[in-house]
Amino acid sequence: MPSPQELIAVAAAGLASSVATPLGIFALCCGALAAALGIISSFVKTMIPLRCLAVGGSLFFLIYGALQPSIVVMLLHGTLLPFNIFRAAEMVRLTRRVRAAAATGDLSGVWLKPYMRKKRLKAGEILFHKGDAADHLYFLAEGRIEWVEIGQSMEPGSLFGEIAFFAPDKQRTLTARCTMDSTVLRIDEATFQQLYFQNPAFGFEIVNLVAGRLLADRGRLERQLAAIRASESPAGA
């Protein structure tokens, strides 16, 4: 078994051979930068900067592995690099979509579609009952859904189920029934929370969008109450 002195001597010899050429120095600099980015990423709490640091770290490690050379390092970071680029681009796209939706007042939630799963329902099928646990947020892609208790229907292109999704008791306030064959997209609470906490822009704008939906619902109720009061008031009063 080599002694500590022998191990130090081998490491020193390897370092000396590495810095003997410009390419060796460049490789060591890339390795040092990659290590520094990895250390910095441990202090980052949000996903987009974390992914960008991971992309930089994988890129520098890949260069280091190619110049040393080290097949293991090249294979590892050659695999991680495209994955980190994809996830970083995905987070950036989500941020742009949610900001665009907030800027235009788009309450449809169509920008959530890439993160939702499809579910097909037959005519007459119940999606959820009043009082059920609100564990999913929904988007109606095709068909029509009726709110049984109030007799109102919803057309395709609408986000729904968000009020109970954020309510303290997380219980459905109405029953949703399909009046025709329908296709809904759904996102579960765990996925939604992951997006919410990983991307501060997403979390901030989703609160704005939900608040906008609540204000729109309140305005509709106020108009309905005004119409009812007008119809009940005596003529000429």
N, C-alpha and C positions, 0 to 999 in steps of 0.2 A: 504494500500500500504506500503510495507516494506521501512524503512528508509535506507539511504546509510550506516549507521553504521551496521544495521542488515544484509545487503547484504554482507558487508565486513566480518562480523563475520561468515556468512554461507560459504563464499568462503574460509576463513582461516580454518574452520573446515573441509571442503572437502579436502583441500590441506594437512592438517595434517593427515587425514585418508589415503590419497593416499600414503604418504611417510612412513606410519607405517610398510609397508612390503617391501621386496626386489622387488617383482613383481610390486608393486605400483610405486616404484622409477624407475624401468626399463620402465614402461609405460609412466611416465612423461618424461623421457629422450627421448623416441621414439617420443612423441608428440613435444618436443622441437626441435629435429632434423628435423622432418617433417616441422615444421614452419620455421626453418632456411633455409631449402632447398627451400621452397616457396619464401622466401624473396630474396635469391640469384638468383632464376630464373627470377625475375623481372629485373635484370641487364643483362641477357644473350640475345644476339641478333640473334644467329644462332640456327637452329632447333635441331641438334643432341644433343648438351649439354643441351638444354632446355628439350627435351624428357627424357634424362637420369636423370635430376633433378626431373622431374615429376614422373618417375618410383620410385626413392628413396623416394620422399615425400609420394606417395600413399602407398608404402610398410610400412613405419614407421607409417603413420596414421592408416593403417589396423591393425598393431600390437597394437597400442594404443587403438583402438576401441575394440579389442578383450579382452584386459586385464582390461579395466576400469569397466565394458564393456559399449559400446555404439553401439546399433544396427544401428542407422542412419549413424554414421561414418564408420562402417564396410560395409554397403551396398554401400555407396557412393564410397569409395575408393576401395572396391572389384570390382566395375564396372570400375573404371578409370584405375586400374592397368593393366589389360590385354590390354586395348586399347592403353595405353601409351607404353607398351612393343612392341606391334605390330607396332606402328608408328615409334618408335626408330629403330627397326630392319629393317623396310622398308627404312628408310633414310640411314642406314649403308649399306644395299645391293645396293642401288642406287649409293652410293659413290664408292663402290668396282667395280661395273659394269662400271661406266664411267672412272675410273682410268685404268681398264684393257683395255677398248676400246682405250683410249689414248695411253697406253703403246704399244699396238699392231698395232696402226694406223688403227683401224677398223672404217671406216666412214659410216657403214651401219645404225647405230642408233638402232640396234636390242635391245640394253639395255633399250630403251625407251618404248618397247612394253607393259610392265605392266601398264603404265600410259596412254595408248592410247585407243581409242574407235574404234570399227570395223564399216566399211561401205562397203556395196556391190554395185557394179556398173555393168551395162549391157554393152555389146559390143557397141561401138559407142557413149556412154554417155560421156559428158564433165564433168570433175572433177572441173576445173576452167578455165576461159578465161584470155587471156592476158589483163592486166589492172585491173583485179579484186583485191579487198583488200585481202592481205595475212593474214588471221586470223587463219590459221591452219598450222601445220607442219605435213607431211605425211610420211608413210612407206608403200611400196608396198609389201603386203604379198603373193598375188596370182594374176596371169594374166599378162597383159602387157599394158603399157601406152606409148603413142606416143606424142612427142613434135611437135605439128602441124607445127609451123613456120619453123622448121629446119629439119623436117622429120626424127628425131632420136627416137628410142624406148628405153624403160627402162625395164629391167628384174626384177623379184621378188627379194626381199631381199635388197632393196635400200631405203635409206632415201632421200626425195626430198621436194622441196619447201622451203628450209631453207634460200636461198639467199634473196628472197623477204621478208621472215619472219623477217629478220634483217635489211633490207634496210630502209633508212630514209623515203621514201614515202610509204613503205609497199604495193607495187603493184606487181602483177604477171608480169613477163617479157615474159612468153610463155603460150600457151594454152595446157593443158593436157587432152588428149582424150584417152579413153580405146579402144584398138583394139580388145579386147576379154573380156569376163566376168572376172571381177577383184574384188579383196578384198583389200581395203586399211585400214590402221590404222591411226588415226589422233589424235593429241593433240592440244587443243585450247591454245590461247595466255595466258589466265588467269592461266591455270594449269601449263603451262611452266614457266611463271614468278614466280609462287609460288615455284616451285622446284628450280628455279634459285636463288631466294633470300633466301630461307630457308637453302640451302646447299651450302656453299662457294666452296666446292670441285666440285660440279656439275657445278656451274657457271663458274669456271676457266677452267675446262676441256671442257665444251661445246664450249667455245671460241676457244680453241685449235683445236677442231674437225672441227668447221666451217672454221677456217683458213686453216686447212689441205685440206678441200674440195675445197676451193677457189684456193689454190696452185695447186691441182690436175687438176682443170678445166683450169687454165692458162697454165699448161704444155701441156694439150691436145690441146688447141688452138694453142700454139706455134708449135707443131708437125704438125698440119693441115696446118698452114701457110707455114711452111718449105716445106711440100709436094707440095703445090700449086705452090710455087716459083720454085721448082725443075722441076715441069712439064711444067712451062711456059718458063723456060730458054732455049736458043737455044742449040741444040745438040753440044757437044764438047766444049761449052763455059767454 
